[in-house]
Each structure stands twice: as C-alpha cells, then as structure tokens.
Amino acid sequence: MNRSTVFRVLFIACLAAYPFIILFGLNHLPPGFFGIALLILLAMRFGILLPSERPVLLPMLMVFISYALVAAISANQTMLLYYPAVVNFTLCGVFLNSLRIGDPLLLRILRARNWPLSEHAPKYLYRLTGVWAGFFVLNGLISIWSSTQSLEVWTFYNGFLSYCLVALLVGVEYLYRRYYKRQMGVSSS
C-alpha cells in the first residue's frame, strides 16, 4: 500500500470518528483546537487529490475547508457540531447538481469504473441519485437537530445512527435493485 492510499484510509477513519473525537476531546482541549485539526486534515486531503477526483471533490473540499476555517477562528463548540450537517448538505448539493447538469453522479461513477450497464441503468441511477440527495437533506436536518441536544445524543446520532441509516439505505437499494432488474429482465451479473 502506498502512502497516498494509507493517508486516504486514515482520512476516512478520522472523519468517521469525528463525533467521538469531539465528544472525548472537548473535555481536554478547547474547541478551536478541533477546528484547526480539521482544517489541517482537510488541507492534507486537498494535497493528494487525484486529477480524476478534482471535478467532484475539489468544490466539496473547498466548502469543508472554509467551514473548518470558520470553526477554528470562532473556537465555538456549537460550530464543531454542525460539521456533519455541512457534509450532508454539501453532498446533497453535489448529487442534485449532477441531476441538473449532465449525467447523474452515480452513473458517472459507474461509467468511470467501466461497469457494464443495461439500457435501464441511466433512468434507475437518475432516480437513485435523487433518493440519495433526499437522504442527505434528511440526515443533515436530523444532524442539526442533534446539535441542540446533549453532546452524547449528538455523538450517538452522527457517529453511529447516521451510519446505520446509510447502511440501511444501501441494503434496501440493493434488494430493490435486484427486484427491479428481474422486472426489467436484466441479468444480475
């Protein structure tokens, strides 16, 4: 495994653990520290963007870096709690924008990976992209709500339950896709 891959894995792990880092870290360090740490982590991710990732990830990273900068400057605990909502609303925007301009994001991803697609795939993926956009809005709204609750509730939702909901959506979509393919007479290969 090269350094870039190792860093990508660590980056994802750090972001997934973000709610727990905030929960336990705020007992020992000021909020501004976490804004700066997030800013550094995002800036490092910016440094290893692949050319193929730039069209989608660069605008998202710019939003996240801007947010982290504001969180670092404000040194406000509540600002740190909005990060999961910012991520969800940004993802929603990316998914919705892909529906407006060109092919839906999920279709682009599958084509970039050279996956075989049936004639029904573009319509299905267009709708699925919309479903994910809707999910990100709801998840972002619940994340904002959770930030008005105790830090433990916020951590439970953003560090565990929201990931369970993602897994549930992936599982339900997988089952529905199998059903849809059977209805359309498409092989499951």
C-alpha positions as YAML, in Angstrom:
chain: A
units: angstrom
residues:
- id: 1
  name: MET
  ca: [0.00, 0.00, 0.00]
- id: 2
  name: ASN
  ca: [1.45, 3.38, -0.96]
- id: 3
  name: ARG
  ca: [1.44, 6.46, 1.28]
- id: 4
  name: SER
  ca: [-1.43, 8.08, -0.61]
- id: 5
  name: THR
  ca: [-3.67, 5.07, -0.02]
- id: 6
  name: VAL
  ca: [-2.70, 4.88, 3.65]
- id: 7
  name: PHE
  ca: [-3.49, 8.56, 4.08]
- id: 8
  name: ARG
  ca: [-6.88, 8.17, 2.35]
- id: 9
  name: VAL
  ca: [-7.79, 5.33, 4.71]
- id: 10
  name: LEU
  ca: [-6.68, 7.35, 7.75]
- id: 11
  name: PHE
  ca: [-8.55, 10.40, 6.46]
- id: 12
  name: ILE
  ca: [-11.80, 8.43, 6.16]
- id: 13
  name: ALA
  ca: [-11.27, 6.85, 9.58]
- id: 14
  name: CYS
  ca: [-10.68, 10.25, 11.20]
- id: 15
  name: LEU
  ca: [-13.78, 11.75, 9.62]
- id: 16
  name: ALA
  ca: [-15.88, 8.73, 10.58]
- id: 17
  name: ALA
  ca: [-14.60, 9.04, 14.16]
- id: 18
  name: TYR
  ca: [-15.11, 12.84, 14.20]
- id: 19
  name: PRO
  ca: [-18.13, 12.77, 16.58]
- id: 20
  name: PHE
  ca: [-16.26, 10.60, 19.08]
- id: 21
  name: ILE
  ca: [-13.13, 12.73, 18.81]
- id: 22
  name: ILE
  ca: [-15.25, 15.80, 19.57]
- id: 23
  name: LEU
  ca: [-17.12, 14.08, 22.44]
- id: 24
  name: PHE
  ca: [-13.98, 12.94, 24.25]
- id: 25
  name: GLY
  ca: [-11.67, 15.71, 23.13]
- id: 26
  name: LEU
  ca: [-13.74, 18.67, 24.31]
- id: 27
  name: ASN
  ca: [-13.16, 17.50, 27.88]
- id: 28
  name: HIS
  ca: [-9.44, 18.13, 27.44]
- id: 29
  name: LEU
  ca: [-8.89, 20.67, 24.67]
- id: 30
  name: PRO
  ca: [-10.55, 23.92, 23.56]
- id: 31
  name: PRO
  ca: [-12.97, 23.90, 20.57]
- id: 32
  name: GLY
  ca: [-10.57, 25.97, 18.44]
- id: 33
  name: PHE
  ca: [-8.07, 23.12, 18.51]
- id: 34
  name: PHE
  ca: [-10.52, 20.83, 16.72]
- id: 35
  name: GLY
  ca: [-11.31, 23.44, 14.10]
- id: 36
  name: ILE
  ca: [-7.58, 23.76, 13.39]
- id: 37
  name: ALA
  ca: [-7.11, 19.97, 13.38]
- id: 38
  name: LEU
  ca: [-10.00, 19.58, 10.91]
- id: 39
  name: LEU
  ca: [-8.56, 22.35, 8.76]
- id: 40
  name: ILE
  ca: [-5.16, 20.64, 8.66]
- id: 41
  name: LEU
  ca: [-6.69, 17.25, 7.89]
- id: 42
  name: LEU
  ca: [-8.76, 18.67, 5.03]
- id: 43
  name: ALA
  ca: [-5.81, 20.63, 3.66]
- id: 44
  name: MET
  ca: [-3.74, 17.44, 3.65]
- id: 45
  name: ARG
  ca: [-6.52, 15.66, 1.74]
- id: 46
  name: PHE
  ca: [-6.53, 18.54, -0.72]
- id: 47
  name: GLY
  ca: [-2.84, 17.89, -1.30]
- id: 48
  name: ILE
  ca: [-3.36, 14.34, -2.54]
- id: 49
  name: LEU
  ca: [-6.34, 14.87, -4.84]
- id: 50
  name: LEU
  ca: [-6.04, 12.80, -7.99]
- id: 51
  name: PRO
  ca: [-6.80, 14.56, -11.29]
- id: 52
  name: SER
  ca: [-9.83, 12.28, -11.76]
- id: 53
  name: GLU
  ca: [-11.20, 13.32, -8.33]
- id: 54
  name: ARG
  ca: [-10.88, 17.07, -8.80]
- id: 55
  name: PRO
  ca: [-14.17, 17.82, -10.60]
- id: 56
  name: VAL
  ca: [-16.27, 16.41, -7.73]
- id: 57
  name: LEU
  ca: [-14.04, 16.59, -4.66]
- id: 58
  name: LEU
  ca: [-12.38, 19.97, -5.13]
- id: 59
  name: PRO
  ca: [-15.58, 22.04, -4.70]
- id: 60
  name: MET
  ca: [-16.61, 19.89, -1.73]
- id: 61
  name: LEU
  ca: [-13.20, 20.22, -0.10]
- id: 62
  name: MET
  ca: [-13.31, 23.99, -0.56]
- id: 63
  name: VAL
  ca: [-16.65, 24.09, 1.30]
- id: 64
  name: PHE
  ca: [-15.29, 21.88, 4.09]
- id: 65
  name: ILE
  ca: [-12.04, 23.83, 4.38]
- id: 66
  name: SER
  ca: [-13.96, 27.12, 4.54]
- id: 67
  name: TYR
  ca: [-16.18, 25.68, 7.25]
- id: 68
  name: ALA
  ca: [-13.19, 24.37, 9.22]
- id: 69
  name: LEU
  ca: [-11.55, 27.80, 8.99]
- id: 70
  name: VAL
  ca: [-14.66, 29.46, 10.43]
- id: 71
  name: ALA
  ca: [-14.85, 26.79, 13.16]
- id: 72
  name: ALA
  ca: [-11.18, 27.34, 14.02]
- id: 73
  name: ILE
  ca: [-11.50, 31.14, 14.14]
- id: 74
  name: SER
  ca: [-14.74, 31.11, 16.11]
- id: 75
  name: ALA
  ca: [-13.44, 28.48, 18.57]
- id: 76
  name: ASN
  ca: [-17.10, 27.73, 19.25]
- id: 77
  name: GLN
  ca: [-18.20, 24.25, 20.31]
- id: 78
  name: THR
  ca: [-21.54, 24.55, 18.53]
- id: 79
  name: MET
  ca: [-19.76, 25.30, 15.24]
- id: 80
  name: LEU
  ca: [-17.94, 21.97, 15.55]
- id: 81
  name: LEU
  ca: [-21.27, 20.19, 15.92]
- id: 82
  name: TYR
  ca: [-22.55, 21.47, 12.58]
- id: 83
  name: TYR
  ca: [-19.82, 19.75, 10.54]
- id: 84
  name: PRO
  ca: [-21.85, 16.57, 9.84]
- id: 85
  name: ALA
  ca: [-24.75, 18.72, 8.62]
- id: 86
  name: VAL
  ca: [-22.42, 20.71, 6.38]
- id: 87
  name: VAL
  ca: [-21.14, 17.44, 4.90]
- id: 88
  name: ASN
  ca: [-24.68, 16.17, 4.30]
- id: 89
  name: PHE
  ca: [-25.92, 19.39, 2.70]
- id: 90
  name: THR
  ca: [-22.82, 19.61, 0.53]
- id: 91
  name: LEU
  ca: [-23.30, 16.02, -0.65]
- id: 92
  name: CYS
  ca: [-26.95, 16.80, -1.34]
- id: 93
  name: GLY
  ca: [-25.89, 19.78, -3.45]
- id: 94
  name: VAL
  ca: [-23.39, 17.70, -5.42]
- id: 95
  name: PHE
  ca: [-25.95, 14.97, -6.08]
- id: 96
  name: LEU
  ca: [-28.69, 17.45, -7.06]
- id: 97
  name: ASN
  ca: [-26.34, 19.43, -9.27]
- id: 98
  name: SER
  ca: [-25.44, 16.26, -11.14]
- id: 99
  name: LEU
  ca: [-29.14, 15.77, -11.90]
- id: 100
  name: ARG
  ca: [-29.31, 19.25, -13.35]
- id: 101
  name: ILE
  ca: [-26.13, 19.15, -15.40]
- id: 102
  name: GLY
  ca: [-25.26, 16.11, -17.48]
- id: 103
  name: ASP
  ca: [-25.40, 12.56, -16.17]
- id: 104
  name: PRO
  ca: [-26.29, 11.78, -12.56]
- id: 105
  name: LEU
  ca: [-23.29, 11.35, -10.30]
- id: 106
  name: LEU
  ca: [-23.89, 7.65, -9.68]
- id: 107
  name: LEU
  ca: [-23.99, 6.97, -13.42]
- id: 108
  name: ARG
  ca: [-20.72, 8.87, -13.89]
- id: 109
  name: ILE
  ca: [-19.07, 6.83, -11.16]
- id: 110
  name: LEU
  ca: [-20.14, 3.51, -12.67]
- id: 111
  name: ARG
  ca: [-19.07, 4.57, -16.16]
- id: 112
  name: ALA
  ca: [-15.70, 5.73, -14.84]
- id: 113
  name: ARG
  ca: [-15.20, 2.26, -13.37]
- id: 114
  name: ASN
  ca: [-16.24, 0.65, -16.67]
- id: 115
  name: TRP
  ca: [-19.07, -1.31, -15.09]
- id: 116
  name: PRO
  ca: [-21.45, -2.90, -17.58]
- id: 117
  name: LEU
  ca: [-24.75, -1.01, -17.62]
- id: 118
  name: SER
  ca: [-28.10, -2.04, -19.03]
- id: 119
  name: GLU
  ca: [-30.27, 0.28, -21.06]
- id: 120
  name: HIS
  ca: [-32.38, 0.79, -17.93]
- id: 121
  name: ALA
  ca: [-29.45, 1.90, -15.77]
- id: 122
  name: PRO
  ca: [-29.45, 5.65, -16.60]
- id: 123
  name: LYS
  ca: [-33.10, 6.10, -15.58]
- id: 124
  name: TYR
  ca: [-32.65, 3.99, -12.46]
- id: 125
  name: LEU
  ca: [-29.46, 5.80, -11.44]
- id: 126
  name: TYR
  ca: [-31.09, 9.19, -12.06]
- id: 127
  name: ARG
  ca: [-33.80, 8.29, -9.56]
- id: 128
  name: LEU
  ca: [-31.32, 6.73, -7.14]
- id: 129
  name: THR
  ca: [-29.21, 9.89, -7.21]
- id: 130
  name: GLY
  ca: [-32.36, 11.82, -6.24]
- id: 131
  name: VAL
  ca: [-33.06, 9.37, -3.41]
- id: 132
  name: TRP
  ca: [-29.54, 9.92, -2.03]
- id: 133
  name: ALA
  ca: [-29.96, 13.69, -2.29]
- id: 134
  name: GLY
  ca: [-33.18, 13.42, -0.28]
- id: 135
  name: PHE
  ca: [-31.44, 11.20, 2.27]
- id: 136
  name: PHE
  ca: [-28.65, 13.75, 2.70]
- id: 137
  name: VAL
  ca: [-31.18, 16.53, 3.34]
- id: 138
  name: LEU
  ca: [-32.99, 14.49, 5.99]
- id: 139
  name: ASN
  ca: [-29.74, 13.32, 7.56]
- id: 140
  name: GLY
  ca: [-28.46, 16.92, 7.63]
- id: 141
  name: LEU
  ca: [-31.64, 18.18, 9.27]
- id: 142
  name: ILE
  ca: [-31.50, 15.46, 11.93]
- id: 143
  name: SER
  ca: [-27.83, 16.29, 12.46]
- id: 144
  name: ILE
  ca: [-28.74, 19.93, 13.09]
- id: 145
  name: TRP
  ca: [-31.46, 18.84, 15.50]
- id: 146
  name: SER
  ca: [-28.99, 16.58, 17.31]
- id: 147
  name: SER
  ca: [-26.67, 19.56, 17.80]
- id: 148
  name: THR
  ca: [-29.37, 21.12, 20.02]
- id: 149
  name: GLN
  ca: [-29.35, 18.05, 22.25]
- id: 150
  name: SER
  ca: [-26.68, 16.78, 24.63]
- id: 151
  name: LEU
  ca: [-23.21, 16.08, 23.25]
- id: 152
  name: GLU
  ca: [-23.84, 12.38, 23.87]
- id: 153
  name: VAL
  ca: [-27.03, 12.41, 21.75]
- id: 154
  name: TRP
  ca: [-25.21, 14.31, 19.00]
- id: 155
  name: THR
  ca: [-22.37, 11.78, 19.08]
- id: 156
  name: PHE
  ca: [-24.75, 8.81, 19.07]
- id: 157
  name: TYR
  ca: [-26.63, 10.11, 16.04]
- id: 158
  name: ASN
  ca: [-23.71, 11.44, 14.00]
- id: 159
  name: GLY
  ca: [-21.18, 8.79, 14.99]
- id: 160
  name: PHE
  ca: [-23.41, 5.71, 14.91]
- id: 161
  name: LEU
  ca: [-27.06, 6.01, 13.96]
- id: 162
  name: SER
  ca: [-26.50, 8.05, 10.79]
- id: 163
  name: TYR
  ca: [-24.04, 5.39, 9.55]
- id: 164
  name: CYS
  ca: [-26.64, 2.72, 10.33]
- id: 165
  name: LEU
  ca: [-29.14, 4.67, 8.24]
- id: 166
  name: VAL
  ca: [-26.65, 4.83, 5.35]
- id: 167
  name: ALA
  ca: [-26.17, 1.06, 5.62]
- id: 168
  name: LEU
  ca: [-29.94, 0.57, 5.70]
- id: 169
  name: LEU
  ca: [-30.41, 2.67, 2.57]
- id: 170
  name: VAL
  ca: [-27.62, 0.76, 0.80]
- id: 171
  name: GLY
  ca: [-29.19, -2.57, 1.81]
- id: 172
  name: VAL
  ca: [-32.72, -1.58, 0.81]
- id: 173
  name: GLU
  ca: [-31.46, -0.21, -2.50]
- id: 174
  name: TYR
  ca: [-29.56, -3.44, -3.17]
- id: 175
  name: LEU
  ca: [-32.70, -5.52, -2.59]
- id: 176
  name: TYR
  ca: [-34.82, -3.16, -4.67]
- id: 177
  name: ARG
  ca: [-32.22, -3.19, -7.49]
- id: 178
  name: ARG
  ca: [-32.38, -6.98, -7.64]
- id: 179
  name: TYR
  ca: [-36.18, -6.80, -7.84]
- id: 180
  name: TYR
  ca: [-36.01, -4.02, -10.46]
- id: 181
  name: LYS
  ca: [-33.57, -5.98, -12.61]
- id: 182
  name: ARG
  ca: [-35.85, -9.03, -12.51]
- id: 183
  name: GLN
  ca: [-38.81, -6.86, -13.52]
- id: 184
  name: MET
  ca: [-36.82, -5.36, -16.40]
- id: 185
  name: GLY
  ca: [-35.40, -8.72, -17.48]
- id: 186
  name: VAL
  ca: [-31.82, -7.66, -16.81]
- id: 187
  name: SER
  ca: [-29.28, -10.26, -15.70]
- id: 188
  name: SER
  ca: [-27.78, -9.76, -12.23]
- id: 189
  name: SER
  ca: [-24.17, -10.06, -13.38]
...
